[in-house]
């Protein structure tokens, strides 16, 4: 049976082939521009039913070593570049949600790859030994792959665990008003009708205890800070980019920071959340600060270039995430998003759901 996958899944194979064809990966800046700084690739390790290592040699070949340490195959780096170009064209041209690419699959079998995605229990999609020429270190690192060739991927996935609760303030809300507002299907008109009646929302609580504890682990201010960002993202005419939301919260300065750079205070908090979400933290599992994708991020750009955000350059990773993400809004039918309800205490609350997605 032919291998089938979506653009994101095929992008993982593209990344493998392209990196082996180039023998190095360039660093990127906060706006996805390729920098002159690059990391030579010493080895790429892929484990499926068998383990193979892919090593560039001085003669511009890729030497493939099997799990017993024997040479399995030797192919020129140019061949990897040619195959990656074919694959890139196929990914760009295909409009189906899932598709097969026979030529690429044939080459994959030749080099010991039988699956689009190597099995992984963490956020690392590819494991690479690179040579950091500034430190002269050659660590084995796990990188998460994000592709711009398909639909924008999520950084923080939504679920019942990312529900955040807000209390309605501004007067008594009748059951009829609750029903009338809940009957409006689209979120923005529903929120506008809510605001037009003179009501407002204030952060109340993170619904899921594990997610709340994870946020507290990052910063004791984090639950309310993220709650405020999400609330602003749900308002009519509000820009949902992460950067814009942080600047909006900073204008209100809910934690009364008195330093010279108020925006930097809130920006730092957001960057802590983004980088921990990028490298291991999820909403439903207890977070202890141990990074899975300990290398950082590899981004497949629309033109096929790949840029690296190496965790050693933490500021670059943070800036990339901060400048290239937005708060997304799940559909009304999922996670009770935007629904008003009266609790046992007699007060009225609304649930919003946190989801952070890459811009492209």
C-alpha positions, -999 to 999 in steps of 0.1 A, spaced: 0 0 0 13 34 -10 23 59 17 -1 88 20 2 119 41 -7 156 43 16 185 35 29 187 70 38 150 71 55 151 37 74 182 49 92 160 75 106 138 48 114 169 27 134 183 57 154 150 60 163 150 23 170 187 20 193 188 51 212 158 39 215 174 4 229 206 19 249 191 47 241 221 69 213 243 82 212 280 85 200 300 115 170 323 110 161 357 125 128 367 141 112 372 106 123 339 91 152 354 72 181 331 66 213 343 84 249 337 75 253 316 106 249 279 99 254 246 116 272 218 97 253 185 100 274 156 114 247 130 116 210 125 113 195 96 132 162 80 122 146 52 141 116 33 127 115 -5 127 153 -2 123 178 25 132 198 43 105 223 70 107 229 94 78 264 110 77 278 135 52 314 127 42 342 148 28 334 135 -7 299 150 -7 282 117 -2 257 106 24 269 74 41 240 54 56 249 32 86 226 5 98 219 -4 134 248 -29 135 273 -2 125 277 -14 89 276 7 58 241 2 43 244 26 14 264 55 0 246 81 -22 258 115 -34 244 146 -16 234 159 -50 209 130 -53 193 141 -20 190 176 -33 174 164 -65 149 142 -47 141 170 -22 133 194 -52 110 168 -67 92 163 -34 89 201 -28 72 205 -62 48 177 -54 39 191 -20 33 226 -35 12 213 -64 -10 189 -45 -44 202 -32 -57 170 -15 -57 166 22 -37 134 19 -17 121 -11 10 98 -22 42 106 -40 55 74 -57 90 87 -67 97 100 -32 84 68 -17 107 47 -39 137 68 -28 127 65 8 127 27 6 161 29 -10 176 48 20 158 29 47 127 50 54 94 33 55 73 59 73 66 96 68 69 103 105 94 86 127 77 74 159 83 98 187 70 101 223 79 138 225 78 170 204 111 162 185 104 153 148 140 148 138 173 141 157 205 157 145 241 159 156 252 194 146 285 211 149 281 244 168 313 262 155 310 289 182 312 265 211 328 236 192 302 213 207 286 185 187 254 176 206 226 152 196 195 174 195 158 169 188 141 195 166 104 201 160 96 207 124 70 233 113 61 237 77 47 267 58 38 245 29 5 234 45 -20 248 69 -7 268 98 1 244 127 -7 249 163 18 258 190 -5 252 220 -33 227 211 -68 234 223 -89 210 245 -112 209 275 -80 214 295 -74 249 280 -108 263 290 -106 296 309 -135 309 329 -146 346 331 -172 361 354 -198 384 340 -199 418 357 -219 450 351 -253 440 366 -277 411 369 -281 390 337 -314 373 333 -319 337 320 -336 352 290 -306 374 282 -283 344 286 -304 323 261 -307 352 237 -270 358 236 -261 321 234 -285 317 205 -262 339 183 -241 315 164 -210 335 154 -186 346 182 -180 382 173 -217 392 169 -224 373 201 -197 391 220 -208 424 205 -244 418 217 -230 410 251 -210 442 253 -239 463 239 -260 453 269 -234 469 292 -218 437 305 -181 429 308 -160 399 316 -132 396 342 -108 367 346 -120 341 371 -101 308 368 -83 282 347 -107 254 346 -83 225 344 -61 221 375 -31 206 357 -30 234 332 -34 260 360 -5 244 379 16 244 347 10 281 342 18 287 379 50 267 374 61 292 348 51 323 367 26 330 395 11 358 374 7 336 343 -29 324 348 -44 358 349 -20 372 323 -29 345 298 -65 349 307 -64 386 300 -46 380 266 -73 355 256 -101 378 267 -88 406 245 -83 382 216 -121 375 218 -132 411 215 -145 427 183 -119 445 162 -90 432 184 -59 421 165 -52 385 176 -15 384 170 4 375 202 25 406 200 -6 429 197 -23 411 226 7 415 249 9 452 241 -28 456 249 -24 439 282 6 461 289 -14 492 284 -37 482 312 -8 469 333 -29 446 355 1 437 378 11 474 384 46 470 371 65 503 378 97 497 358 107 518 328 97 492 302 62 479 309 59 461 276 91 442 282 77 429 315 47 414 298 65 404 267 89 383 288 60 364 304 45 355 270 79 344 257 82 320 286 49 304 278 56 302 241 90 286 244 79 261 270 48 252 249 71 249 218 96 226 235 75 203 257 47 217 278 12 206 272 -20 216 289 -31 182 303 2 168 315 22 180 346 50 201 334 84 200 352 104 221 328 122 194 309 124 202 272 116 174 246 126 192 214 159 203 231 174 215 198 147 240 189 127 245 157 133 238 120 110 259 98 102 248 62 95 281 44 72 285 14 101 287 -10 116 254 4 144 270 24 148 256 59 159 279 88 169 267 122 160 283 156 186 266 178 178 266 215 214 277 223 202 310 207 172 312 230 165 349 223 162 341 186 138 312 193 117 334 216 116 363 191 105 340 163 77 325 183 66 359 196 65 375 161 49 345 143 20 333 164 -15 343 171 -44 334 194 -68 313 174 -105 307 181 -120 272 179 -155 267 166 -185 274 189 -194 237 190 -160 228 206 -151 232 243 -183 253 250 -164 283 235 -181 316 243 -211 301 261 -227 319 290 -241 299 319 -253 305 355 -233 286 381 -246 273 414 -234 305 431 -260 324 411 -233 343 391 -230 341 353 -198 330 336 -184 325 301 -159 300 289 -132 308 264 -107 284 250 -70 290 246 -54 280 213 -21 294 200 -14 289 163 15 299 139 6 327 115 16 307 85 
